[in-house]
Amino acid sequence: MQTITEETKKKVVKLHIQDGRTIASLAAEYGICHATVSNWIRAYREECQTNDAAKSENELMQEVRQLQRKLAEAEKENDFLKKAAAFFAKEID
């Protein structure tokens, strides 16, 4: 049985909350039981209820995730507009 450090636990929780990684993918990547990862996430969320520093960190991670989604959507829209502009530029010539 491998020993999991606190640093690894925090990293796994952060990957789930901030990056949106699934519990299953994290469990597989780190060789940890699905239930264990789920318990870490639940414990962190409970800690956020009583610990202002953890709550603030959690809010920042969620904001980063939201901004990443918005950026990805804006990049898709930008790519679409570039393709449309190129298409219409060919039509004009």
Salt bridges, closest charged atoms under 4 A:
GLU6 OE2 - LYS9 NZ 3.40
GLU29 OE1 - ARG21 NH2 2.49
GLU46 OE2 - ARG42 NH1 3.92
